[in-house]
Amino acid sequence: MDFLEIALLVGIGVIAGGWNAIAGGATLFSFPVLMAVGLPPVVANATNFLALAPANLFALPPYLDELRRIGRRLIPILLYSGAGAVIGSLLLIFSDPAFFDVLIPFLLLAATALFVLGDRLRAALLAMAGEAGGDRIVYAALFAVSIYGGYFGAGVGVILLALGQLLGYRDFHVANAIKNATATSFTFISIILFGLSGLIAWPEAITMMFGSAIGGYFGGKLAKRVNQKLLRGAVTGFGLILSAVYFYRVFL
């Protein structure tokens, strides 16, 4: 890496970490930049997990009291989520890289849609809680969502939040603690598998991770002071433009 690439990765890492803390959707920034500095798409995706890990990890300490309240009931949640993440990560490791290339615009569009429709989707899931048929269906959904989380993961947080509430944790902060715990858990599971498979570009990951740690720290302090509607609108617009660009590259 030259100086400009290092500066770009640190700078985008700061933006991504802060953005995750304030509005979410940082993968829409970090993933394309990792490809822009020369990483193949599959490697860029795997590297992105490590690069944004501080954003997930630093979200846990404020919820330690809620996690203590959940106690051992968190174990099956993490087991189902972890099993799904393992499958998703293995799918990325052993799938044809050309197939992942074709999926990129669809994954970016799906991440954007989850970002835009997240609150409505969560409300719809909660409205169906009485028809869910018990925890088994919710755990099955958690397993399926975690497969996506281990494969790509962008935008998955809002679904995890809804599933936590569907499991009976209607208090928003408790459900958010579950979301942060599961996201952190399967992120580190994926990092281990990607690291063992040689998919992570460590210099790029550590460089961006340094920036995301700084951004996540200060973003948390600024989260209540910024206009989140404007930021979310910017992320949505950027995600749609990015999806269109990659659709053009892949299919035209």
VEXGU-456495 format. One record per atom (N, C-alpha, C): residue in three letters; residue number from 1; x, y, z. Coordinates in steps of 0.02 Angstrom, whole numbers. Atoms other than C-alpha are relative to their C-alpha. Layout:
BEGIN
NODE;ALA;NUM;X;Y;Z
...
REM end
This chain:
BEGIN
NODE;MET;1;42;-60;0
NODE;MET;1;0;0;0
NODE;MET;1;43;63;0
NODE;ASP;2;-35;-63;-2
NODE;ASP;2;58;175;-38
NODE;ASP;2;-34;48;49
NODE;PHE;3;26;-47;-51
NODE;PHE;3;25;329;68
NODE;PHE;3;-73;19;-14
NODE;LEU;4;68;-20;17
NODE;LEU;4;-132;379;-27
NODE;LEU;4;-51;-55;18
NODE;GLU;5;45;55;-17
NODE;GLU;5;-210;206;-5
NODE;GLU;5;-9;-6;76
NODE;ILE;6;5;2;-73
NODE;ILE;6;-169;206;181
NODE;ILE;6;-45;56;25
NODE;ALA;7;41;-57;-21
NODE;ALA;7;-245;379;201
NODE;ALA;7;-74;-12;-18
NODE;LEU;8;69;13;21
NODE;LEU;8;-400;325;103
NODE;LEU;8;-32;-51;47
NODE;LEU;9;28;52;-42
NODE;LEU;9;-425;168;208
NODE;LEU;9;-13;25;71
NODE;VAL;10;11;-27;-67
NODE;VAL;10;-402;259;373
NODE;VAL;10;-58;49;0
NODE;GLY;11;53;-50;5
NODE;GLY;11;-515;401;318
NODE;GLY;11;-69;-31;-7
NODE;ILE;12;65;34;9
NODE;ILE;12;-654;287;257
NODE;ILE;12;-17;-41;62
NODE;GLY;13;12;36;-62
NODE;GLY;13;-631;183;415
NODE;GLY;13;-31;45;53
NODE;VAL;14;28;-49;-48
NODE;VAL;14;-664;338;521
NODE;VAL;14;-72;15;-17
NODE;ILE;15;68;-15;21
NODE;ILE;15;-818;380;419
NODE;ILE;15;-46;-61;12
NODE;ALA;16;41;61;-8
NODE;ALA;16;-881;199;421
NODE;ALA;16;-15;-14;73
NODE;GLY;17;11;12;-72
NODE;GLY;17;-856;179;609
NODE;GLY;17;-48;50;30
NODE;GLY;18;46;-50;-25
NODE;GLY;18;-942;343;646
NODE;GLY;18;-70;-9;-28
NODE;TRP;19;65;10;32
NODE;TRP;19;-1081;307;523
NODE;TRP;19;-38;-58;31
NODE;ASN;20;32;57;-32
NODE;ASN;20;-1115;138;601
NODE;ASN;20;-28;20;68
NODE;ALA;21;23;-21;-66
NODE;ALA;21;-1129;219;772
NODE;ALA;21;-60;46;-4
NODE;ILE;22;53;-51;5
NODE;ILE;22;-1247;356;710
NODE;ILE;22;-61;-27;-38
NODE;ALA;23;57;19;43
NODE;ALA;23;-1353;279;572
NODE;ALA;23;3;-71;-26
NODE;GLY;24;-6;67;28
NODE;GLY;24;-1285;109;517
NODE;GLY;24;11;4;-76
NODE;GLY;25;-9;3;72
NODE;GLY;25;-1251;51;339
NODE;GLY;25;71;13;-24
NODE;ALA;26;-68;-17;18
NODE;ALA;26;-1062;74;342
NODE;ALA;26;30;-44;-54
NODE;THR;27;-27;45;50
NODE;THR;27;-1028;-77;232
NODE;THR;27;-8;28;-71
NODE;LEU;28;10;-30;66
NODE;LEU;28;-1098;20;85
NODE;LEU;28;57;47;-18
NODE;PHE;29;-58;-42;14
NODE;PHE;29;-946;133;103
NODE;PHE;29;65;-41;0
NODE;SER;30;-64;34;-10
NODE;SER;30;-809;17;163
NODE;SER;30;14;-54;-51
NODE;PHE;31;-9;55;47
NODE;PHE;31;-836;-131;47
NODE;PHE;31;24;23;-68
NODE;PRO;32;-25;-23;65
NODE;PRO;32;-820;-35;-118
NODE;PRO;32;70;30;3
NODE;VAL;33;-66;-31;-6
NODE;VAL;33;-667;59;-54
NODE;VAL;33;54;-54;4
NODE;LEU;34;-48;56;-3
NODE;LEU;34;-579;-105;-13
NODE;LEU;34;12;-29;-69
NODE;MET;35;-9;23;69
NODE;MET;35;-610;-159;-192
NODE;MET;35;38;53;-40
NODE;ALA;36;-32;-55;37
NODE;ALA;36;-552;12;-254
NODE;ALA;36;76;0;9
NODE;VAL;37;-73;1;-11
NODE;VAL;37;-379;-14;-176
NODE;VAL;37;31;-64;-27
NODE;GLY;38;-28;57;36
NODE;GLY;38;-360;-175;-275
NODE;GLY;38;-16;-68;26
NODE;LEU;39;16;66;-27
NODE;LEU;39;-435;-315;-171
NODE;LEU;39;-55;-33;-43
NODE;PRO;40;53;36;34
NODE;PRO;40;-537;-449;-262
NODE;PRO;40;-64;2;42
NODE;PRO;41;63;-8;-37
NODE;PRO;41;-723;-442;-215
NODE;PRO;41;-8;-46;61
NODE;VAL;42;8;46;-56
NODE;VAL;42;-723;-599;-105
NODE;VAL;42;48;19;56
NODE;VAL;43;-49;-21;-51
NODE;VAL;43;-564;-542;-15
NODE;VAL;43;-22;66;32
NODE;ALA;44;23;-63;-28
NODE;ALA;44;-635;-367;5
NODE;ALA;44;-57;-11;49
NODE;ASN;45;56;15;-45
NODE;ASN;45;-793;-439;83
NODE;ASN;45;25;-30;65
NODE;ALA;46;-27;31;-61
NODE;ALA;46;-696;-549;205
NODE;ALA;46;39;51;41
NODE;THR;47;-40;-50;-34
NODE;THR;47;-577;-407;247
NODE;THR;47;-44;51;35
NODE;ASN;48;46;-49;-28
NODE;ASN;48;-724;-292;280
NODE;ASN;48;-26;-21;69
NODE;PHE;49;22;25;-65
NODE;PHE;49;-781;-404;424
NODE;PHE;49;48;22;55
NODE;LEU;50;-50;-19;-51
NODE;LEU;50;-618;-372;517
NODE;LEU;50;6;76;5
NODE;ALA;51;-9;-73;0
NODE;ALA;51;-607;-189;465
NODE;ALA;51;-52;35;42
NODE;LEU;52;54;-32;-37
NODE;LEU;52;-775;-148;545
NODE;LEU;52;-14;-34;67
NODE;ALA;53;11;35;-63
NODE;ALA;53;-759;-265;694
NODE;ALA;53;-4;46;61
NODE;PRO;54;6;-44;-58
NODE;PRO;54;-726;-122;817
NODE;PRO;54;-69;32;8
NODE;ALA;55;66;-31;-3
NODE;ALA;55;-894;-45;772
NODE;ALA;55;-49;-46;36
NODE;ASN;56;43;48;-33
NODE;ASN;56;-981;-204;829
NODE;ASN;56;21;-10;73
NODE;LEU;57;-25;14;-67
NODE;LEU;57;-870;-235;980
NODE;LEU;57;-14;57;48
NODE;PHE;58;9;-58;-44
NODE;PHE;58;-883;-58;1049
NODE;PHE;58;-73;14;15
NODE;ALA;59;72;-9;-13
NODE;ALA;59;-1073;-69;1041
NODE;ALA;59;-23;-41;60
NODE;LEU;60;21;45;-54
NODE;LEU;60;-1075;-202;1179
NODE;LEU;60;3;30;70
NODE;PRO;61;-5;-23;-69
NODE;PRO;61;-1013;-114;1338
NODE;PRO;61;-60;38;27
NODE;PRO;62;58;-35;-28
NODE;PRO;62;-1163;4;1354
NODE;PRO;62;-58;-45;18
NODE;TYR;63;57;45;-11
NODE;TYR;63;-1276;-149;1360
NODE;TYR;63;17;-59;46
NODE;LEU;64;-19;55;-45
NODE;LEU;64;-1188;-254;1491
NODE;LEU;64;-55;-16;51
NODE;ASP;65;54;12;-48
NODE;ASP;65;-1331;-231;1615
NODE;ASP;65;-56;-41;-32
NODE;GLU;66;52;37;35
NODE;GLU;66;-1457;-292;1486
NODE;GLU;66;21;-72;-13
NODE;LEU;67;-24;68;13
NODE;LEU;67;-1348;-441;1442
NODE;LEU;67;-1;-42;64
NODE;ARG;68;4;37;-63
NODE;ARG;68;-1338;-488;1626
NODE;ARG;68;-72;-20;15
NODE;ARG;69;71;16;-11
NODE;ARG;69;-1528;-481;1635
NODE;ARG;69;-21;-60;-43
NODE;ILE;70;17;57;45
NODE;ILE;70;-1540;-602;1487
NODE;ILE;70;31;-64;27
NODE;GLY;71;-35;56;-31
NODE;GLY;71;-1412;-717;1567
NODE;GLY;71;8;-60;-48
NODE;ARG;72;-11;61;38
NODE;ARG;72;-1407;-897;1507
NODE;ARG;72;-47;-7;-60
NODE;ARG;73;47;3;56
NODE;ARG;73;-1554;-869;1391
NODE;ARG;73;32;25;-64
NODE;LEU;74;-35;-24;59
NODE;LEU;74;-1429;-786;1274
NODE;LEU;74;36;-57;-35
NODE;ILE;75;-40;55;29
NODE;ILE;75;-1339;-953;1246
NODE;ILE;75;-32;-30;-62
NODE;PRO;76;29;28;62
NODE;PRO;76;-1464;-1033;1124
NODE;PRO;76;-4;50;-57
NODE;ILE;77;2;-52;52
NODE;ILE;77;-1479;-867;1032
NODE;ILE;77;67;2;-36
NODE;LEU;78;-66;-3;29
NODE;LEU;78;-1291;-861;1005
NODE;LEU;78;17;-65;-37
NODE;LEU;79;-13;64;33
NODE;LEU;79;-1286;-1047;959
NODE;LEU;79;-33;-2;-69
NODE;TYR;80;35;0;64
NODE;TYR;80;-1417;-1030;823
NODE;TYR;80;32;50;-48
NODE;SER;81;-31;-52;42
NODE;SER;81;-1340;-869;759
NODE;SER;81;69;-22;-23
NODE;GLY;82;-68;22;17
NODE;GLY;82;-1164;-941;765
NODE;GLY;82;0;-55;-53
NODE;ALA;83;4;54;49
NODE;ALA;83;-1215;-1097;669
NODE;ALA;83;-16;28;-70
NODE;GLY;84;16;-31;64
NODE;GLY;84;-1293;-990;533
NODE;GLY;84;59;38;-29
NODE;ALA;85;-59;-38;23
NODE;ALA;85;-1139;-879;524
NODE;ALA;85;54;-46;-28
NODE;VAL;86;-49;49;25
NODE;VAL;86;-1027;-1032;503
NODE;VAL;86;-18;-21;-71
NODE;ILE;87;22;22;66
NODE;ILE;87;-1130;-1091;355
NODE;ILE;87;9;56;-52
NODE;GLY;88;-7;-56;46
NODE;GLY;88;-1135;-918;276
NODE;GLY;88;73;14;-17
NODE;SER;89;-71;-12;13
NODE;SER;89;-947;-895;295
NODE;SER;89;30;-55;-43
NODE;LEU;90;-25;56;41
NODE;LEU;90;-911;-1068;223
NODE;LEU;90;-25;5;-72
NODE;LEU;91;26;-11;68
NODE;LEU;91;-1024;-1028;75
NODE;LEU;91;43;51;-37
NODE;LEU;92;-43;-50;32
NODE;LEU;92;-917;-875;40
NODE;LEU;92;68;-30;-16
NODE;ILE;93;-67;28;9
NODE;ILE;93;-755;-971;62
NODE;ILE;93;3;-49;-58
NODE;PHE;94;-3;55;49
NODE;PHE;94;-800;-1117;-52
NODE;PHE;94;-40;14;-64
NODE;SER;95;37;-14;61
NODE;SER;95;-912;-1033;-181
NODE;SER;95;46;29;-53
NODE;ASP;96;-39;-27;56
NODE;ASP;96;-849;-981;-352
NODE;ASP;96;3;76;6
NODE;PRO;97;-5;-73;-5
NODE;PRO;97;-780;-803;-341
NODE;PRO;97;-40;36;-54
NODE;ALA;98;37;-31;54
NODE;ALA;98;-862;-766;-509
NODE;ALA;98;-74;5;18
NODE;PHE;99;70;-2;-22
NODE;PHE;99;-1031;-808;-432
NODE;PHE;99;-11;57;49
NODE;PHE;100;5;-56;-47
NODE;PHE;100;-1000;-684;-291
NODE;PHE;100;1;66;-37
NODE;ASP;101;-3;-61;39
NODE;ASP;101;-954;-552;-420
NODE;ASP;101;-69;18;-28
NODE;VAL;102;67;-11;28
NODE;VAL;102;-1126;-574;-500
NODE;VAL;102;-49;22;54
NODE;LEU;103;45;-15;-55
NODE;LEU;103;-1210;-563;-330
NODE;LEU;103;9;70;28
NODE;ILE;104;-16;-63;-33
NODE;ILE;104;-1127;-399;-280
NODE;ILE;104;-54;53;-8
NODE;PRO;105;52;-52;5
NODE;PRO;105;-1257;-279;-354
NODE;PRO;105;-64;-19;37
NODE;PHE;106;60;22;-35
NODE;PHE;106;-1399;-385;-282
NODE;PHE;106;9;7;76
NODE;LEU;107;-15;-6;-71
NODE;LEU;107;-1315;-388;-110
NODE;LEU;107;-1;73;22
NODE;LEU;108;0;-70;-17
NODE;LEU;108;-1288;-201;-113
NODE;LEU;108;-71;28;-1
NODE;LEU;109;70;-24;3
NODE;LEU;109;-1469;-171;-165
NODE;LEU;109;-40;-27;59
NODE;ALA;110;35;28;-58
NODE;ALA;110;-1531;-290;-29
NODE;ALA;110;19;36;63
NODE;ALA;111;-23;-37;-59
NODE;ALA;111;-1425;-200;100
NODE;ALA;111;-33;69;4
NODE;THR;112;32;-65;3
NODE;THR;112;-1495;-33;43
NODE;THR;112;-74;-5;19
NODE;ALA;113;71;10;-15
NODE;ALA;113;-1674;-100;50
NODE;ALA;113;-10;-13;74
NODE;LEU;114;6;13;-72
NODE;LEU;114;-1647;-167;226
NODE;LEU;114;10;65;39
NODE;PHE;115;-13;-63;-34
NODE;PHE;115;-1578;2;276
NODE;PHE;115;-61;47;-4
NODE;VAL;116;57;-45;11
NODE;VAL;116;-1727;96;202
NODE;VAL;116;-63;-26;34
NODE;LEU;117;63;28;-22
NODE;LEU;117;-1866;-23;251
NODE;LEU;117;5;-33;69
NODE;GLY;118;-12;36;-62
NODE;GLY;118;-1791;-84;414
NODE;GLY;118;-53;9;53
NODE;ASP;119;50;-13;-53
NODE;ASP;119;-1912;1;534
NODE;ASP;119;-67;-30;-18
NODE;ARG;120;64;28;21
NODE;ARG;120;-2064;-51;432
NODE;ARG;120;1;-76;4
NODE;LEU;121;-6;73;-2
NODE;LEU;121;-2000;-229;417
NODE;LEU;121;-3;-25;71
NODE;ARG;122;1;20;-71
NODE;ARG;122;-1969;-238;604
NODE;ARG;122;-71;4;27
NODE;ALA;123;69;-7;-24
NODE;ALA;123;-2145;-174;638
NODE;ALA;123;-45;-56;-28
NODE;ALA;124;39;54;30
NODE;ALA;124;-2218;-302;517
NODE;ALA;124;14;-67;35
NODE;LEU;125;-17;62;-35
NODE;LEU;125;-2124;-443;602
NODE;LEU;125;-31;-3;69
NODE;LEU;126;30;-2;-67
NODE;LEU;126;-2182;-387;772
NODE;LEU;126;-76;-9;-3
NODE;ALA;127;72;7;7
NODE;ALA;127;-2362;-376;710
NODE;ALA;127;-20;-73;-11
NODE;MET;128;14;71;12
NODE;MET;128;-2349;-559;659
NODE;MET;128;20;-44;59
NODE;ALA;129;-25;38;-57
NODE;ALA;129;-2283;-610;829
NODE;ALA;129;-51;-51;25
NODE;GLY;130;51;46;-24
NODE;GLY;130;-2449;-689;877
NODE;GLY;130;-11;-59;-45
NODE;GLU;131;9;54;48
NODE;GLU;131;-2445;-796;721
NODE;GLU;131;65;-39;-11
NODE;ALA;132;-66;28;14
NODE;ALA;132;-2264;-847;735
NODE;ALA;132;5;-74;15
NODE;GLY;133;-3;71;-15
NODE;GLY;133;-2300;-1019;805
NODE;GLY;133;53;-19;50
NODE;GLY;134;-47;16;-53
NODE;GLY;134;-2180;-1006;951
NODE;GLY;134;72;17;-19
NODE;ASP;135;-70;-18;8
NODE;ASP;135;-1994;-985;972
NODE;ASP;135;35;-38;-56
NODE;ARG;136;-35;40;50
NODE;ARG;136;-1947;-1123;850
NODE;ARG;136;5;36;-67
NODE;ILE;137;-1;-36;64
NODE;ILE;137;-1995;-1020;698
NODE;ILE;137;47;60;5
NODE;VAL;138;-44;-59;-8
NODE;VAL;138;-1904;-868;767
NODE;VAL;138;73;-22;0
NODE;TYR;139;-68;26;1
NODE;TYR;139;-1748;-971;800
NODE;TYR;139;21;-21;-70
NODE;ALA;140;-14;19;70
NODE;ALA;140;-1759;-1041;623
NODE;ALA;140;15;62;-42
NODE;ALA;141;-11;-63;36
NODE;ALA;141;-1772;-863;557
NODE;ALA;141;68;30;19
NODE;LEU;142;-65;-24;-24
NODE;LEU;142;-1622;-813;665
NODE;LEU;142;57;-37;-35
NODE;PHE;143;-50;42;34
NODE;PHE;143;-1523;-958;591
NODE;PHE;143;8;22;-72
NODE;ALA;144;-2;-19;70
NODE;ALA;144;-1569;-908;413
NODE;ALA;144;31;69;-10
NODE;VAL;145;-27;-68;5
NODE;VAL;145;-1531;-723;440
NODE;VAL;145;75;0;13
NODE;SER;146;-71;3;-17
NODE;SER;146;-1363;-768;515
NODE;SER;146;42;-31;-56
NODE;ILE;147;-35;24;60
NODE;ILE;147;-1317;-864;357
NODE;ILE;147;18;59;-44
NODE;TYR;148;-14;-61;38
NODE;TYR;148;-1334;-700;264
NODE;TYR;148;52;43;37
NODE;GLY;149;-47;-39;-39
NODE;GLY;149;-1241;-615;406
NODE;GLY;149;72;-25;-8
NODE;GLY;150;-67;28;9
NODE;GLY;150;-1093;-733;387
NODE;GLY;150;26;5;-71
NODE;TYR;151;-19;-4;71
NODE;TYR;151;-1094;-716;198
NODE;TYR;151;15;71;-21
NODE;PHE;152;-9;-71;18
NODE;PHE;152;-1112;-527;178
NODE;PHE;152;-15;45;59
NODE;GLY;153;16;-30;-65
NODE;GLY;153;-1204;-455;327
NODE;GLY;153;-26;71;1
NODE;ALA;154;22;-70;-1
NODE;ALA;154;-1244;-277;275
NODE;ALA;154;-75;6;9
NODE;GLY;155;71;-12;-12
NODE;GLY;155;-1411;-218;344
NODE;GLY;155;-34;-51;43
NODE;VAL;156;31;55;-36
NODE;VAL;156;-1439;-372;451
NODE;VAL;156;-22;21;71
NODE;GLY;157;13;-20;-69
NODE;GLY;157;-1447;-276;616
NODE;GLY;157;-74;10;16
NODE;VAL;158;71;-14;-14
NODE;VAL;158;-1629;-222;599
NODE;VAL;158;-40;-64;6
NODE;ILE;159;35;64;-5
NODE;ILE;159;-1685;-402;572
NODE;ILE;159;16;-33;66
NODE;LEU;160;-19;29;-65
NODE;LEU;160;-1587;-461;724
NODE;LEU;160;-38;35;57
NODE;LEU;161;37;-37;-51
NODE;LEU;161;-1671;-324;826
NODE;LEU;161;-72;-24;4
NODE;ALA;162;69;24;1
NODE;ALA;162;-1844;-381;771
NODE;ALA;162;-6;-70;28
NODE;LEU;163;3;69;-25
NODE;LEU;163;-1805;-564;807
NODE;LEU;163;9;-2;75
NODE;GLY;164;-8;-3;-72
NODE;GLY;164;-1745;-519;981
NODE;GLY;164;-66;18;34
NODE;GLN;165;64;-19;-28
NODE;GLN;165;-1912;-435;1014
NODE;GLN;165;-52;-56;-8
NODE;LEU;166;46;56;10
NODE;LEU;166;-2006;-583;940
NODE;LEU;166;12;-57;49
NODE;LEU;167;-15;51;-50
NODE;LEU;167;-1918;-696;1065
NODE;LEU;167;-25;19;69
NODE;GLY;168;30;-20;-63
NODE;GLY;168;-2006;-600;1202
NODE;GLY;168;34;58;35
NODE;TYR;169;-36;-56;-31
NODE;TYR;169;-1882;-461;1239
NODE;TYR;169;-25;65;-32
NODE;ARG;170;33;-57;31
NODE;ARG;170;-2000;-318;1198
NODE;ARG;170;34;66;20
NODE;ASP;171;-37;-61;-18
NODE;ASP;171;-1893;-190;1292
NODE;ASP;171;52;13;-54
NODE;PHE;172;-43;-15;57
NODE;PHE;172;-1800;-102;1151
NODE;PHE;172;74;-9;18
NODE;HIS;173;-71;3;-18
NODE;HIS;173;-1634;-92;1245
NODE;HIS;173;23;-72;10
NODE;VAL;174;-18;71;-8
NODE;VAL;174;-1636;-277;1290
NODE;VAL;174;6;-33;-69
NODE;ALA;175;-2;27;67
NODE;ALA;175;-1676;-323;1110
NODE;ALA;175;62;25;-37
NODE;ASN;176;-59;-28;32
NODE;ASN;176;-1537;-207;1052
NODE;ASN;176;63;-32;27
NODE;ALA;177;-57;36;-29
NODE;ALA;177;-1416;-293;1171
NODE;ALA;177;8;-68;-34
NODE;ILE;178;-2;64;36
NODE;ILE;178;-1462;-459;1088
NODE;ILE;178;27;10;-70
NODE;LYS;179;-24;-15;68
NODE;LYS;179;-1436;-382;917
NODE;LYS;179;76;11;0
NODE;ASN;180;-71;-15;-2
NODE;ASN;180;-1264;-316;965
NODE;ASN;180;41;-62;17
NODE;ALA;181;-36;61;-19
NODE;ALA;181;-1213;-480;1046
NODE;ALA;181;4;-50;-57
NODE;THR;182;0;48;55
NODE;THR;182;-1265;-588;899
NODE;THR;182;42;26;-58
NODE;ALA;183;-40;-29;54
NODE;ALA;183;-1187;-468;772
NODE;ALA;183;74;-6;15
NODE;THR;184;-70;6;-19
NODE;THR;184;-1024;-465;868
NODE;THR;184;23;-73;-3
NODE;SER;185;-17;71;-1
NODE;SER;185;-1027;-654;889
NODE;SER;185;13;-27;-70
NODE;PHE;186;-11;30;66
NODE;PHE;186;-1051;-700;707
NODE;PHE;186;52;38;-41
NODE;THR;187;-54;-36;33
NODE;THR;187;-933;-562;650
NODE;THR;187;67;-33;15
NODE;PHE;188;-64;29;-19
NODE;PHE;188;-791;-640;748
NODE;PHE;188;6;-73;-22
NODE;ILE;189;-1;67;29
NODE;ILE;189;-840;-816;694
NODE;ILE;189;22;3;-73
NODE;SER;190;-18;-8;70
NODE;SER;190;-829;-758;514
NODE;SER;190;73;20;-8
NODE;ILE;191;-70;-21;4
NODE;ILE;191;-663;-672;545
NODE;ILE;191;47;-59;9
NODE;ILE;192;-43;59;-11
NODE;ILE;192;-588;-833;614
NODE;ILE;192;1;-45;-61
NODE;LEU;193;4;43;59
NODE;LEU;193;-649;-936;466
NODE;LEU;193;34;32;-61
NODE;PHE;194;-32;-34;57
NODE;PHE;194;-596;-806;338
NODE;PHE;194;75;4;9
NODE;GLY;195;-71;-3;-13
NODE;GLY;195;-428;-787;423
NODE;GLY;195;35;-66;-13
NODE;LEU;196;-28;67;11
NODE;LEU;196;-396;-975;422
NODE;LEU;196;2;-19;-73
NODE;SER;197;3;17;71
NODE;SER;197;-445;-984;239
NODE;SER;197;44;45;-43
NODE;GLY;198;-45;-45;36
NODE;GLY;198;-325;-844;191
NODE;GLY;198;-35;53;-41
NODE;LEU;199;38;-49;40
NODE;LEU;199;-461;-728;126
NODE;LEU;199;10;72;24
NODE;ILE;200;-6;-67;-27
NODE;ILE;200;-420;-579;238
NODE;ILE;200;66;32;-22
NODE;ALA;201;-60;-40;16
NODE;ALA;201;-299;-447;172
NODE;ALA;201;17;39;64
NODE;TRP;202;-12;-26;-67
NODE;TRP;202;-224;-407;342
NODE;TRP;202;24;73;2
NODE;PRO;203;-21;-71;-4
NODE;PRO;203;-133;-243;304
NODE;PRO;203;-57;49;-11
NODE;GLU;204;57;-43;14
NODE;GLU;204;-289;-166;228
NODE;GLU;204;-51;-2;56
NODE;ALA;205;49;8;-53
NODE;ALA;205;-401;-236;364
NODE;ALA;205;21;39;63
NODE;ILE;206;-24;-34;-61
NODE;ILE;206;-294;-170;508
NODE;ILE;206;1;75;-10
NODE;THR;207;-2;-72;14
NODE;THR;207;-273;-1;424
NODE;THR;207;-70;30;6
NODE;MET;208;69;-25;-4
NODE;MET;208;-461;23;402
NODE;MET;208;-28;-9;71
NODE;MET;209;24;14;-68
NODE;MET;209;-494;-54;574
NODE;MET;209;22;56;48
NODE;PHE;210;-25;-56;-41
NODE;PHE;210;-387;82;654
NODE;PHE;210;-47;60;-8
NODE;GLY;211;45;-56;12
NODE;GLY;211;-498;213;572
NODE;GLY;211;-70;-12;28
NODE;SER;212;68;14;-23
NODE;SER;212;-661;125;614
NODE;SER;212;-6;2;76
NODE;ALA;213;0;-5;-73
NODE;ALA;213;-613;115;798
NODE;ALA;213;-6;73;22
NODE;ILE;214;4;-71;-15
NODE;ILE;214;-586;303;802
NODE;ILE;214;-69;27;-16
NODE;GLY;215;65;-24;21
NODE;GLY;215;-745;337;705
NODE;GLY;215;-56;-26;45
NODE;GLY;216;51;29;-43
NODE;GLY;216;-848;219;813
NODE;GLY;216;-2;34;68
NODE;TYR;217;-3;-32;-66
NODE;TYR;217;-788;301;973
NODE;TYR;217;-32;70;-2
NODE;PHE;218;26;-69;4
NODE;PHE;218;-825;480;919
NODE;PHE;218;-71;1;-27
NODE;GLY;219;67;3;26
NODE;GLY;219;-980;430;822
NODE;GLY;219;-51;-13;54
NODE;GLY;220;44;13;-56
NODE;GLY;220;-1056;362;981
NODE;GLY;220;-14;62;40
NODE;LYS;221;9;-62;-38
NODE;LYS;221;-1029;530;1065
NODE;LYS;221;-43;51;-39
NODE;LEU;222;36;-48;41
NODE;LEU;222;-1107;624;919
NODE;LEU;222;-69;-24;-22
NODE;ALA;223;60;32;28
NODE;ALA;223;-1251;505;885
NODE;ALA;223;-64;40;14
NODE;LYS;224;61;-35;-18
NODE;LYS;224;-1381;613;975
NODE;LYS;224;1;74;-21
NODE;ARG;225;-6;-71;18
NODE;ARG;225;-1321;778;903
NODE;ARG;225;-8;14;-74
NODE;VAL;226;3;-10;72
NODE;VAL;226;-1337;750;716
NODE;VAL;226;-69;-17;-26
NODE;ASN;227;64;14;32
NODE;ASN;227;-1486;744;599
NODE;ASN;227;4;-68;-35
NODE;GLN;228;-5;68;27
NODE;GLN;228;-1505;558;570
NODE;GLN;228;-41;-8;-64
NODE;LYS;229;40;6;61
NODE;LYS;229;-1639;583;437
NODE;LYS;229;41;19;-61
NODE;LEU;230;-42;-21;56
NODE;LEU;230;-1517;677;327
NODE;LEU;230;54;-52;-15
NODE;LEU;231;-51;50;10
NODE;LEU;231;-1382;548;355
NODE;LEU;231;-28;-63;-31
NODE;ARG;232;30;60;28
NODE;ARG;232;-1499;403;319
NODE;ARG;232;-20;11;-73
NODE;GLY;233;16;-16;69
NODE;GLY;233;-1557;490;161
NODE;GLY;233;62;-4;-44
NODE;ALA;234;-63;3;37
NODE;ALA;234;-1376;508;107
NODE;ALA;234;22;-71;-12
NODE;VAL;235;-19;70;7
NODE;VAL;235;-1340;324;140
NODE;VAL;235;-45;-35;-52
NODE;THR;236;47;31;47
NODE;THR;236;-1496;273;44
NODE;THR;236;17;19;-72
NODE;GLY;237;-18;-23;67
NODE;GLY;237;-1451;380;-106
NODE;GLY;237;64;-31;-25
NODE;PHE;238;-65;29;18
NODE;PHE;238;-1272;318;-105
NODE;PHE;238;-8;-74;-16
NODE;GLY;239;10;71;11
NODE;GLY;239;-1329;137;-92
NODE;GLY;239;-34;-14;-66
NODE;LEU;240;35;10;63
NODE;LEU;240;-1447;153;-240
NODE;LEU;240;46;15;-59
NODE;ILE;241;-47;-17;53
NODE;ILE;241;-1314;238;-347
NODE;ILE;241;52;-56;-7
NODE;LEU;242;-51;52;1
NODE;LEU;242;-1185;107;-298
NODE;LEU;242;-28;-64;-30
NODE;SER;243;31;60;28
NODE;SER;243;-1306;-35;-338
NODE;SER;243;-7;6;-76
NODE;ALA;244;8;-11;72
NODE;ALA;244;-1342;41;-509
NODE;ALA;244;67;-5;-36
NODE;VAL;245;-67;4;31
NODE;VAL;245;-1155;59;-546
NODE;VAL;245;22;-73;-8
NODE;TYR;246;-22;69;4
NODE;TYR;246;-1122;-123;-506
NODE;TYR;246;-44;-43;-44
NODE;PHE;247;43;33;49
NODE;PHE;247;-1274;-183;-603
NODE;PHE;247;26;14;-71
NODE;TYR;248;-25;-19;65
NODE;TYR;248;-1203;-88;-751
NODE;TYR;248;65;-38;-16
NODE;ARG;249;-64;34;11
NODE;ARG;249;-1029;-164;-728
NODE;ARG;249;-9;-74;-13
NODE;VAL;250;7;73;4
NODE;VAL;250;-1092;-342;-710
NODE;VAL;250;-39;-21;-62
NODE;PHE;251;46;23;51
NODE;PHE;251;-1230;-349;-839
NODE;PHE;251;1;39;-66
NODE;LEU;252;-2;-39;62
NODE;LEU;252;-1190;-216;-969
NODE;LEU;252;71;8;-26
REM end
